Amino acid sequence: MRRLIIVSNRLPVSIVKKRGEIKVNPSVGGLATGMKTFYKTHDSLWFGWPGINQNQISVKDKAVVEEKLLYEKCKPVYLTKHDLNQYYYGFSNKTLWPLFHYFPQYTEYREDMWQSYEKVNKIFAKALLKEIREDDIVWIHDYHLFLLPQLIREKFPQISIGFFLHIPFPSYEVFRLLPWRIQILEGILGADLIGFHTYDYQRHFLSATRRLLGYDAHLNQISVEHRDVKIDAFPMGIDYDRFHDMAMQVSKNSEKRRSRIKKTVMDATGKQSERKLILSMDRLDYSKGIPARLQAFERFLERNKRYHEKVSMFLLAVPSRTNVDQYRELKSTVDEMVGRINGNFGTIDWMPIRYFYRSLPFDQIVELYVHSDIALVTPLRDGMNLIAKEFLVSKTDSQGVLILSEMAGSVKELGEAIIVNPNDINNMAESIEEALRISKERQIKGNEIMRKRLRRYDVTRWANEFMKTLTETKELQQKMLSKKMNDNIIEEMANAYKKAKNRLILLDYDGTMIPFNREYYKSKPDKEIMNILENLSKDEKTCTVVISGRDKDTLEDWFGKLPLCKIAEHGVWIKDKTGKWEMIEPLSNAWKDEIRTVLERFVDRTPGSAIEEKNYSLVWHYRKADQGMGLIRAREMKDELTTLLANLNVEILEGNKVIEIKSIGVNKGRAVRSKLPDESLDFIMAIGDDWSDEFLYEVLPDSAYTINVGFRTTQAKYCINNVKSTRNILKKLANIN
C-alpha cells in the first residue's frame, strides 16, 4: 500500500520541555482526536508544528524530539515565535477564521500577516519536499495551509494530493472580501480532491472558483490546466468505538464518579436529587454562540419558575487563543453573564450554572456526556461540530436530548435532534423547555436512528471514503493524461506531415488559436497566428481550413487575404481558397424574430450579456456577465427555448459562455464531410477545444490526428494544454523557429 502523508498545522502530539526533560503529550482537538486511530493503522507520516517554538530547543534537543516523534509516526515542522504570532494567531485566526465563520467585523486585512502566512506555507512545503516521494499520497488539512497543495504540485506534478477543510467555506459575497482570494483559490486547486463537511460549503467553493477564476464545474469536477479536480462533501465522523466503550465503562461502574459529578455539578449540598443537567461544552470562541446560549437559558429561567432548582447547566469553556483581543473580550462577557444569572436565580442549595474555564481529560468528558440529560450545542457557525456526535454516541441507553444549531455542519446528519436558530433567543429557550418534556420513548427512538447513522459513518469510514475518492480521481486523471500529446507523438506527426503529398489541416479559432477573451469582439488574430497561417497556407500541398462559429463577414475580414479555406457559423457557410461563400444547404431564418425577442429579454435581465446575430443563427454571449448569474440565466433560457422551439427546425447548442440557436443538423462535421471529401488525402490534422468540435472529430478517419485543447472527455485522440501548445505544433509544421 502507498505511504500516506498527513499534513496539518498541529501534530496529533505535542512536545513539552519541563525541567530539561522532553515529553510527548496528546494534542487536544477534533482533527487530532478523530484521525488518531486511522493514521496509526496505515503506513503513514504526519507533518505539523510540534507545539514548541524553534528557539526554545537546542540542536541536541531537536534530535531527541525527532526521535520521539518518529516513534509516533510524526515529523516536526519548526516555527519561530514570530512566525506563530503572524501566521497562526495573525492571518489564520484574525483573518481567515472570522471571515470564514461570517464575522467580517472581526477580520483584519494586514499585508504583513499575509506575508507570514505565505512564508510558513513555504516552510511546510520545504519540510515535505525533503521527505515525500512521487508515489506518496499527501493529505493536507485545514485553513492554515491553503497554499500548500499548489506548492507541492509545482515540484511533484503527478503526486496524489487531497485537501480537506474543517471549517465552513463562506458564500462568495463573504469570500470576495479577502484581498488574497485568488492566491488562496489557486493554492487549494493544487489538490486533486478537495473535501468539505457539507454540500453547502462545496457549493460556495465552486461558486467562488467560477466567479473569480472562470472555472465551470461538471459533475463536481473542474478542469485546471491539464487536471480534473474533484470537489465533494465528506461529513467527518468520530471514533465511535472509543466513545462508546468508554461510556460503557462509566455506566457499569460509576457510583463514585456519579457522586462526584452530582456534588460538583448538580447539588451543592451533596444530596441526591432529580435535577436535570444541561451540558454546554465548547472552546471559548465567538463562533460558538455561548453568550446567546446563556441568554436563552436565562430567558428559560425567567419564564419557567417551576424548573428552578430542578435544572442546572454545566458550562465548560475550553481556553482558546487567549492572546487575541476578541477572545479576551468574550471571556469577560461570559464571566459577567454567568455571575449575573447565578446572582439573580441561585439559592443556597442551587447554583443554576456551574462554570469551568479549563479543559478536561477524555474520560471525564465522556462521563459528562453520560450523566447529562440535555446537550445544548448552538454555534453561530461551525464546520461540523463533533461534540453533538460524541454526546449521542456516549448515551449508551439512548436517553438524552440534543439541541443543535441549524448553523452546525453536523445538522445535516442529525435531523432527529431539536434544531434551533442560534440567533433566536426565544426559540432556544422554548427548545430547552421542550427537551425537558420529551418522553423517554421518544428520546430513545430518535437517538437510536442517529446513533446507527453515526456508527455506519464513523471517522474511519470518512477517511477511507476520502482516500477512495482521491484514488478514483487520480485514476481518471491518468486516463486523460494517456491522451496527452507528448514530444514523441508531435515528432511522429511532423514526420508524417513532411512525407505527405496531400494534407488537410482543420483549425478552430476561439480557444484553439487564440485564448478566450471576455471582450469577445476584440479577439482578433495577432501577428504570430497570422504569420503561422500564412506560412501553412503558402504550401501547395496543404489545404488549411479555419473552421469557426464566427460569422462569414468576420472571417473574411480577418483572413480574406490569405489563401485559406474558411467555414463559418459552425458549418453554415463554406468558402474554398479562391471561390465564393456558399451555404451548406438552403436555410430559413424566419424563426429569428420570435427567438430574438426572448434573447433580448434575457439581455435586459443579465447585465454584461449580449446578442450576436449571424446569418442563420442567434448567439447569446454572457462572458462579461457575472458568471453565477450568467449560468442561472443560461439554464432559464434553455428551459424556455426548449418549449418554444419544439415545432421549429432549429436546435440549442451550449458552448463556452454562449447559447447558440441554429438550424438542426448543421455542424462542423457535416460541413467537412459534405464539402471537402478527398480520398487522396494522406495527412489530416484537426485541432479544436469545445462541444462544436466533437462533430468534427467524429467524421474524420482513424488515421487523422485529432487534437483537443484542454483535458476533458472528448472523441479526440490527443489532448494538449492550451493555445500556446497549438501554436507550437503549428510552428513546427510550418517550420517556423
C-alpha positions in Angstrom: 0.0 0.0 0.0 1.2 3.5 -0.8 2.5 5.7 2.0 0.1 8.3 3.4 1.5 11.7 4.3 -0.8 13.7 6.6 -0.2 17.5 7.0 -1.8 19.8 9.4 -0.9 22.9 11.4 -0.5 20.8 14.6 0.7 17.3 15.1 -1.6 14.8 17.0 1.0 15.0 19.8 2.7 18.0 21.4 6.3 18.3 22.7 6.7 19.8 26.2 10.0 20.6 27.8 9.9 20.6 31.6 13.0 20.8 33.8 15.1 19.9 30.9 13.1 16.8 30.0 11.4 16.3 26.7 7.9 14.8 26.9 5.3 13.9 24.3 1.6 14.6 25.2 -1.5 14.0 23.1 -2.8 17.1 21.4 -6.3 18.4 22.0 -8.6 19.0 19.0 -11.1 17.4 16.7 -8.7 16.5 13.9 -6.0 15.0 16.2 -8.6 13.0 18.2 -10.6 11.9 15.1 -7.6 10.9 13.0 -5.6 9.2 15.7 -6.9 5.7 15.2 -7.0 5.9 11.4 -3.4 7.1 10.8 -1.9 4.6 13.2 -3.3 1.7 11.2 -1.6 2.9 8.0 1.9 3.3 6.6 1.8 7.0 7.3 3.8 10.0 8.4 2.2 13.1 10.0 3.8 16.6 9.5 3.0 19.5 11.6 4.1 22.0 14.3 5.2 20.1 17.4 3.9 22.6 19.9 7.3 24.1 20.9 9.0 27.1 19.3 12.2 26.7 17.3 14.1 29.0 19.7 13.1 27.0 22.8 15.1 23.9 22.0 18.8 23.3 21.2 20.3 21.2 18.4 20.7 18.3 20.9 17.1 18.7 22.0 15.9 18.6 18.3 17.5 15.2 17.9 15.6 13.9 20.9 12.4 15.5 19.7 12.6 14.0 16.3 13.4 10.5 17.7 10.4 10.6 20.0 8.1 12.0 17.2 9.2 9.4 14.7 8.1 6.7 17.2 4.7 8.4 17.0 5.0 8.4 13.1 5.3 12.2 13.1 7.7 14.7 11.6 8.1 18.2 13.1 7.8 21.5 11.2 9.6 24.1 13.3 8.3 27.6 13.6 9.6 30.7 15.4 7.6 32.7 17.9 7.3 35.5 15.3 6.0 33.0 12.7 3.4 31.7 15.1 2.2 35.2 16.1 1.9 36.4 12.5 0.8 33.2 10.7 -1.2 31.4 13.3 -2.5 34.0 15.7 -2.4 36.5 13.0 -3.6 35.6 9.5 -5.1 32.2 10.3 -7.1 33.4 13.3 -7.5 37.1 12.8 -8.3 37.0 9.1 -9.4 33.5 7.8 -11.2 32.2 10.9 -13.5 35.2 11.5 -14.2 35.7 7.8 -14.9 32.1 7.1 -17.3 32.0 10.1 -19.1 35.1 8.9 -17.6 37.6 11.3 -16.2 40.2 8.9 -16.3 42.8 11.7 -13.5 40.9 13.4 -11.5 40.4 10.3 -8.1 42.1 9.9 -6.6 42.5 6.4 -2.9 43.1 7.0 -0.2 42.6 4.4 2.5 41.7 7.0 0.3 38.8 8.3 -0.4 37.6 4.8 3.3 37.6 4.0 4.0 35.5 7.1 1.2 33.1 6.0 2.9 32.7 2.7 6.3 32.2 4.4 5.0 29.5 6.7 3.3 27.6 4.0 6.6 27.6 2.1 8.3 26.3 5.3 5.9 23.4 5.4 6.5 22.8 1.7 10.2 22.7 2.2 9.9 20.2 5.0 7.7 18.0 3.0 9.7 18.1 -0.2 12.7 16.7 1.7 10.7 13.6 2.6 7.9 12.8 0.1 8.1 10.5 -2.9 6.2 10.7 -6.2 4.1 7.6 -5.2 3.0 9.0 -1.8 -0.5 10.2 -1.1 -0.5 13.6 0.5 -3.5 14.7 2.6 -3.4 18.3 3.7 -5.8 19.6 6.3 -7.5 22.9 7.0 -7.3 26.7 6.5 -3.8 27.1 7.9 -2.3 25.5 4.8 -4.4 26.8 1.9 -1.3 27.5 -0.3 0.5 24.2 0.4 -1.3 22.0 -2.3 0.0 24.2 -5.2 3.5 24.5 -3.7 3.7 20.7 -3.6 2.2 20.4 -7.1 4.8 22.6 -8.6 7.6 20.2 -7.6 5.7 16.9 -7.9 3.2 17.4 -10.8 1.9 13.8 -10.7 1.7 13.2 -7.0 -1.7 12.5 -5.4 -2.8 15.4 -3.2 -6.0 15.7 -1.1 -7.2 18.7 0.8 -9.8 18.9 3.4 -11.3 22.0 5.0 -12.6 21.5 8.6 -14.3 24.9 8.8 -17.1 26.4 6.7 -16.3 27.8 3.3 -18.2 31.1 3.1 -20.5 32.3 0.4 -19.0 34.2 -2.5 -20.2 37.5 -1.2 -18.2 37.0 2.0 -15.2 35.3 0.5 -14.7 38.1 -2.1 -13.9 40.5 0.8 -10.5 38.8 1.1 -7.8 40.7 -0.8 -5.8 37.4 -1.3 -8.8 35.4 -2.6 -7.2 34.5 -5.9 -4.0 33.2 -4.4 -5.9 31.1 -1.9 -8.2 29.5 -4.5 -5.2 28.8 -6.7 -3.4 27.2 -3.7 -6.3 24.9 -2.9 -6.7 23.9 -6.5 -3.2 22.4 -6.4 -5.0 19.4 -4.9 -6.7 16.6 -6.9 -9.6 16.2 -4.4 -11.0 19.0 -2.3 -13.2 17.9 0.6 -15.8 19.8 2.7 -18.1 18.7 5.5 -21.3 19.7 3.7 -22.7 20.3 0.3 -23.3 23.9 1.2 -19.6 24.6 1.7 -18.8 22.7 -1.5 -21.3 24.8 -3.4 -19.8 28.0 -2.1 -16.3 27.0 -3.1 -17.5 26.1 -6.7 -19.3 29.5 -6.9 -16.0 31.3 -5.9 -13.9 29.4 -8.4 -16.4 30.1 -11.1 -16.8 33.8 -10.4 -13.2 34.6 -9.6 -11.3 32.2 -11.9 -13.9 31.3 -14.5 -13.9 27.6 -13.9 -17.2 25.9 -14.7 -18.0 22.6 -12.8 -19.3 19.5 -14.4 -20.4 16.7 -12.1 -18.4 18.3 -9.2 -15.3 18.5 -11.3 -13.4 21.4 -12.7 -10.6 21.4 -15.2 -7.5 23.1 -14.0 -4.8 23.2 -16.7 -4.3 19.6 -17.5 -6.0 18.1 -14.5 -9.6 17.4 -13.5 -10.0 18.4 -9.8 -12.9 16.8 -7.9 -14.8 18.8 -5.2 -17.0 16.7 -2.9 -18.6 16.6 0.6 -17.4 14.2 3.3 -19.1 14.7 6.7 -16.4 13.8 9.2 -17.4 11.1 11.7 -16.0 10.3 15.2 -14.2 7.3 16.6 -17.5 5.6 17.5 -16.0 2.6 19.4 -13.7 4.8 21.5 -16.5 6.9 22.9 -19.0 4.0 23.1 -16.5 1.8 25.0 -15.6 4.5 27.5 -19.3 5.3 28.0 -20.0 1.7 28.8 -17.2 1.7 31.4 -18.6 4.8 33.0 -22.2 3.4 33.0 -21.2 0.0 34.5 -19.1 1.2 37.4 -19.9 4.9 38.1 -21.3 5.3 41.6 -18.2 7.0 42.8 -18.0 9.1 39.6 -21.7 9.8 39.7 -21.4 11.0 43.3 -18.6 13.4 42.4 -20.4 14.8 39.3 -23.6 15.2 41.3 -21.8 17.0 44.1 -19.8 19.2 41.8 -22.4 20.0 39.2 -25.9 19.5 40.5 -26.2 19.8 44.2 -24.1 22.0 46.3 -25.2 20.1 49.5 -24.1 16.7 48.1 -27.7 15.4 48.3 -29.1 13.3 45.5 -31.9 14.9 43.5 -33.9 14.6 40.3 -32.2 17.7 39.0 -31.6 17.7 35.2 -28.2 18.5 33.8 -27.8 20.6 30.6 -24.3 20.3 29.2 -22.7 23.2 27.3 -19.1 22.4 26.2 -17.1 24.3 23.7 -13.9 26.1 23.0 -14.4 29.7 24.2 -14.8 31.1 20.7 -17.2 33.8 19.4 -18.3 31.4 16.6 -19.8 29.0 19.2 -22.6 31.4 20.3 -22.0 31.0 24.1 -23.4 34.4 25.1 -26.6 33.8 23.1 -26.8 30.3 24.7 -26.6 31.8 28.2 -29.1 34.4 27.3 -31.5 31.7 26.2 -31.0 29.8 29.5 -31.7 33.0 31.4 -34.9 33.5 29.3 -35.9 29.9 30.1 -35.5 30.5 33.8 -37.4 33.8 33.7 -40.4 32.0 32.0 -40.3 28.7 33.9 -40.1 29.2 37.7 -41.4 25.6 38.1 -38.0 24.4 36.9 -36.0 26.5 39.4 -33.7 24.2 41.4 -34.7 21.3 39.0 -32.3 22.2 36.2 -28.6 23.1 36.2 -26.2 24.0 33.4 -22.7 22.7 33.3 -20.8 25.3 31.2 -17.3 24.0 30.2 -15.4 26.7 28.3 -12.0 25.5 27.0 -9.4 28.3 26.8 -8.6 29.3 23.2 -6.4 31.9 21.5 -6.1 33.9 24.7 -3.8 36.5 23.2 -6.5 37.5 20.6 -8.5 40.6 21.7 -11.9 39.2 20.7 -11.3 36.1 22.8 -10.4 38.1 25.9 -13.4 40.3 25.5 -15.6 37.2 25.1 -14.3 35.7 28.3 -15.2 38.9 30.2 -18.7 38.8 28.7 -19.3 35.1 29.6 -17.9 35.7 33.2 -20.2 38.6 33.7 -23.3 36.8 32.3 -22.7 33.7 34.4 -22.3 35.9 37.5 -25.5 37.8 36.8 -27.6 34.7 36.1 -26.3 32.9 39.2 -26.9 36.0 41.3 -30.4 36.6 40.1 -31.7 33.0 40.2 -29.4 31.0 42.6 -30.3 29.8 46.1 -28.4 28.4 49.0 -29.0 24.9 47.6 -28.8 25.6 43.9 -26.5 27.3 41.5 -28.1 27.5 38.0 -24.7 27.5 36.2 -21.6 25.6 37.1 -18.9 27.3 35.1 -15.4 25.9 34.4 -12.8 27.6 32.3 -10.5 24.7 31.6 -10.1 21.6 29.5 -10.9 18.1 30.8 -9.3 14.7 30.1 -11.1 12.3 27.8 -12.6 10.1 30.4 -14.2 13.0 32.3 -15.6 14.4 29.1 -17.3 11.1 28.4 -18.5 11.0 32.0 -20.2 14.3 31.5 -21.8 13.1 28.3 -23.1 10.0 30.1 -24.7 11.9 33.0 -26.0 14.9 31.1 -29.7 14.9 30.2 -29.5 17.6 27.5 -26.7 18.8 25.3 -27.0 22.4 24.2 -24.9 22.7 21.0 -25.7 26.1 19.4 -22.8 27.5 17.4 -23.5 30.6 15.3 -21.4 28.9 12.6 -19.5 25.7 12.7 -17.8 23.5 10.1 -19.1 20.2 11.6 -19.2 20.2 15.5 -18.2 16.7 16.7 -19.4 17.4 20.3 -23.0 16.7 19.1 -22.0 13.4 17.7 -19.9 12.4 20.8 -22.8 13.2 23.1 -25.1 10.9 21.2 -22.6 8.0 20.9 -21.9 8.2 24.7 -25.6 7.8 25.5 -25.5 4.0 25.7 -29.1 3.8 26.9 -30.1 6.2 24.1 -31.7 8.6 26.6 -30.9 12.3 26.4 -31.8 15.2 24.1 -29.6 17.0 21.7 -30.5 20.7 20.9 -28.5 21.5 17.8 -27.9 24.7 15.9 -29.0 24.7 12.3 -25.7 26.5 11.5 -23.6 23.5 12.5 -22.4 21.2 9.7 -23.5 18.1 11.7 -27.2 19.2 11.5 -27.3 17.6 8.0 -26.8 14.2 9.6 -28.7 14.7 12.9 -32.1 15.8 11.8 -33.8 14.0 14.6 -32.4 16.4 17.2 -34.2 19.6 18.2 -33.0 22.1 15.6 -32.8 25.7 16.6 -31.7 29.1 15.1 -28.8 30.2 17.4 -29.8 33.8 16.9 -33.3 33.3 18.1 -33.2 33.5 21.9 -36.9 32.7 22.3 -36.6 29.7 20.1 -33.7 28.3 22.1 -35.5 29.0 25.4 -38.6 27.2 24.2 -36.4 24.3 23.0 -34.9 23.8 26.4 -38.4 23.5 27.8 -39.4 21.1 25.1 -36.3 19.0 25.7 -37.2 18.6 29.4 -40.7 17.4 28.5 -39.8 14.8 25.8 -40.7 11.2 26.9 -38.0 8.6 27.3 -39.6 6.6 24.5 -39.3 9.5 22.1 -35.8 10.2 23.1 -34.8 6.5 22.5 -36.5 6.4 19.1 -34.8 9.5 17.8 -31.4 8.8 19.3 -31.2 5.2 18.0 -31.7 6.4 14.5 -28.9 9.0 14.8 -26.6 6.6 16.7 -26.9 3.9 14.0 -26.1 6.5 11.4 -23.0 7.7 13.3 -21.9 4.1 13.7 -22.1 3.4 10.0 -20.2 6.6 9.0 -17.5 6.8 11.6 -14.1 8.6 11.3 -12.5 5.5 9.7 -15.1 5.3 7.0 -14.9 9.1 6.5 -11.1 8.8 5.9 -11.5 5.7 3.8 -14.2 7.3 1.6 -11.9 10.3 1.1 -8.9 8.1 0.2 -11.1 6.0 -2.2 -12.4 9.1 -4.0 -8.9 10.5 -4.2 -7.6 7.3 -5.8 -10.5 7.3 -8.3 -9.9 10.9 -9.2 -6.2 10.2 -9.8 -7.1 7.2 -12.0 -9.4 9.4 -14.1 -6.6 12.0 -14.4 -4.2 9.3 -15.6 -6.7 8.1 -18.1 -6.9 11.7 -19.5 -3.2 12.1 -19.4 -2.8 9.0 -21.5 -4.2 11.2 -24.3 -1.6 13.9 -23.7 0.3 14.6 -26.9 3.9 14.3 -25.9 7.0 15.2 -27.8 7.4 11.8 -29.4 3.9 11.9 -30.9 4.4 15.5 -32.1 7.6 14.4 -33.8 5.9 11.5 -35.4 3.1 13.8 -36.7 5.7 16.3 -38.0 7.4 13.5 -40.0 4.1 12.3 -41.4 3.3 15.9 -42.4 6.7 16.2 -44.2 6.2 12.9 -46.1 2.6 13.6 -47.1 1.7 15.0 -50.6 -1.9 16.0 -49.9 -2.6 17.5 -46.5 -5.7 18.8 -44.7 -5.4 21.0 -41.6 -8.6 21.9 -39.8 -8.4 24.7 -37.2 -11.0 26.0 -34.8 -10.4 29.7 -33.8 -11.6 30.8 -30.3 -9.9 28.8 -27.6 -7.7 27.0 -30.1 -5.6 29.5 -32.0 -6.4 32.4 -29.7 -7.3 32.5 -26.0 -10.9 33.1 -24.9 -11.4 36.8 -24.2 -14.3 38.3 -22.1 -14.2 41.0 -24.8 -15.4 38.6 -27.4 -15.5 41.1 -30.3 -11.9 42.1 -29.6 -10.5 38.6 -30.1 -8.8 39.5 -33.3 -5.9 37.3 -34.6 -2.5 38.6 -33.6 0.7 38.9 -35.7 2.0 35.5 -34.5 -1.0 33.4 -35.5 -1.3 35.4 -38.8 2.3 34.6 -39.6 1.7 30.9 -38.8 -1.4 30.7 -41.0 0.4 32.5 -43.9 3.3 30.0 -43.8 1.0 27.0 -43.7 -1.3 28.2 -46.5 1.5 29.0 -48.9 2.4 25.3 -49.1 0.6 24.0 -52.2 0.4 20.5 -50.7 -1.6 21.8 -47.7 -5.2 22.8 -47.5 -5.6 24.9 -44.3 -9.1 25.4 -43.1 -10.2 27.9 -40.4 -13.5 26.4 -39.2 -15.2 28.6 -36.6 -18.5 29.6 -35.1 -17.8 33.2 -36.2 -19.9 34.7 -39.0 -18.6 34.7 -42.6 -18.0 38.5 -42.7 -15.7 38.4 -39.7 -13.7 35.5 -41.1 -13.5 37.3 -44.5 -12.3 40.5 -42.8 -9.6 38.7 -40.8 -8.4 36.0 -43.2 -9.6 37.1 -46.6 -6.1 38.0 -47.9 -4.8 34.5 -47.0 -5.2 31.5 -49.4 -7.2 29.6 -46.8 -10.4 27.7 -46.8 -13.0 29.0 -44.4 -16.0 27.5 -42.7 -18.2 29.9 -40.8 -21.1 29.7 -38.3 -20.2 26.1 -37.4 -20.7 24.9 -40.9 -23.5 27.1 -42.4 -21.1 28.8 -44.9 -18.1 27.4 -46.7 -15.5 29.2 -48.9 -12.5 27.5 -50.6 -9.2 29.2 -51.4 -10.4 31.1 -54.5 -14.2 30.7 -54.7 -17.2 32.4 -53.1 -19.1 31.8 -49.9 -21.6 29.1 -50.3 -24.3 27.7 -48.0 -24.2 24.0 -47.0 -27.9 23.9 -47.8 -30.8 26.3 -48.3 -31.7 27.5 -44.8 -34.5 29.7 -43.4 -34.1 32.4 -40.8 -37.8 33.1 -40.4 -37.7 31.9 -36.9 -35.2 34.6 -35.8 -37.7 37.4 -35.0 -39.6 35.3 -32.5 -36.4 34.0 -30.8 -34.7 37.4 -30.8 -37.4 38.8 -28.6 -36.7 36.1 -26.0 -32.9 36.7 -26.1 -33.4 40.5 -25.8 -35.4 39.9 -22.6 -32.5 37.9 -21.2 -30.0 40.6 -22.2 -32.1 43.2 -20.2 -32.1 40.9 -17.2 -28.4 40.0 -17.4 -26.0 43.0 -17.3 -22.9 42.3 -19.4 -24.6 39.8 -21.8 -25.1 40.5 -25.5 -26.7 39.1 -28.7 -24.6 38.2 -31.7 -26.6 37.8 -34.9 -25.3 35.7 -37.6 -26.9 35.0 -41.0 -28.7 31.8 -39.8 -28.2 31.7 -36.1 -28.5 33.8 -33.0 -26.0 33.7 -30.2 -26.4 34.9 -26.6 -23.0 35.7 -25.0 -22.5 36.0 -21.3 -18.7 36.1 -20.9 -18.8 39.7 -19.5 -21.8 39.0 -17.2 -21.4 37.9 -13.6 -20.6 34.3 -14.0 -23.0 33.0 -11.4 -25.9 35.0 -12.8 -24.9 34.1 -16.4 -25.1 30.3 -15.6 -28.5 30.7 -13.9 -29.9 32.8 -16.8 -28.5 30.2 -19.3 -30.4 27.4 -17.7 -33.6 29.5 -17.6 -33.1 30.4 -21.3 -32.6 26.8 -22.3 -35.7 25.7 -20.5 -37.8 28.4 -22.1 -36.4 27.9 -25.6 -36.8 24.1 -25.5 -40.6 24.5 -25.4 -40.7 27.4 -27.9 -38.5 25.6 -30.5 -40.5 22.4 -30.4 -42.1 23.0 -33.8 -39.2 24.8 -35.5 -36.3 23.2 -37.4 -33.7 24.7 -35.1 -31.7 23.5 -32.1 -30.0 24.9 -29.0 -26.2 24.4 -28.5 -24.4 25.5 -25.4 -20.7 26.5 -25.6 -18.2 28.4 -23.6 -20.3 31.2 -22.0 -22.6 31.1 -25.0 -26.0 29.8 -26.0 -26.5 29.4 -29.8 -29.8 28.8 -31.6 -29.3 27.4 -35.1 -30.7 25.1 -37.8 -30.8 21.4 -36.9 -28.0 19.2 -38.3 -25.7 21.9 -39.4 -22.3 21.4 -37.8 -18.6 21.4 -38.5 -18.5 17.6 -39.1 -21.2 17.7 -41.7 -19.6 20.7 -43.5 -16.2 18.9 -43.7 -17.8 15.6 -44.8 -20.0 17.1 -47.5 -17.8 19.7 -49.0 -14.2 18.7 -48.5 -14.0 15.0 -49.2 -10.8 13.8 -50.8 -9.7 10.2 -50.9 -6.2 11.2 -51.9 -5.5 12.9 -48.5 -2.6 11.3 -46.8 -2.4 13.6 -43.8 -5.3 15.1 -41.8 -5.0 17.1 -38.6 -7.8 18.8 -36.7 -7.5 20.9 -33.6 -10.5 22.2 -31.5 -11.5 22.9 -28.0 -15.2 22.6 -27.3 -18.5 20.8 -28.0 -18.8 22.0 -31.6 -15.5 20.3 -32.5 -16.7 16.9 -31.4 -18.8 16.7 -34.6 -15.6 17.3 -36.5 -13.5 14.6 -34.7 -16.4 12.1 -35.2 -16.4 12.2 -39.0 -12.6 12.1 -39.6 -10.9 8.8 -40.4 -8.9 6.9 -37.7 -5.7 7.9 -39.4 -6.4 11.6 -38.7 -4.5 13.4 -35.9 -7.5 14.8 -33.8 -6.3 17.1 -31.0 -8.3 18.8 -28.3 -7.1 21.9 -26.4 -7.7 21.1 -22.8 -8.1 17.8 -20.9 -11.8 16.7 -20.8 -13.9 13.8 -22.1 -13.5 14.0 -25.8 -13.5 11.9 -29.0 -10.2 13.5 -30.0 -7.2 11.1 -29.9 -4.9 13.6 -28.2 -5.1 16.5 -25.8 -2.8 19.5 -25.4 -2.6 22.1 -22.6 -3.5 25.4 -24.1 -3.4 27.8 -27.1 0.4 28.1 -26.7 0.6 24.3 -27.4 -1.5 24.7 -30.5 0.8 27.4 -31.8 3.9 25.4 -31.0 2.6 22.5 -33.1 1.6 24.7 -36.0 5.0 26.4 -35.9 6.8 23.0 -36.1 4.7 22.0 -39.1 5.2 25.4 -40.8 9.0 25.2 -40.0 8.9 28.4 -38.0 11.5 28.8 -35.3 
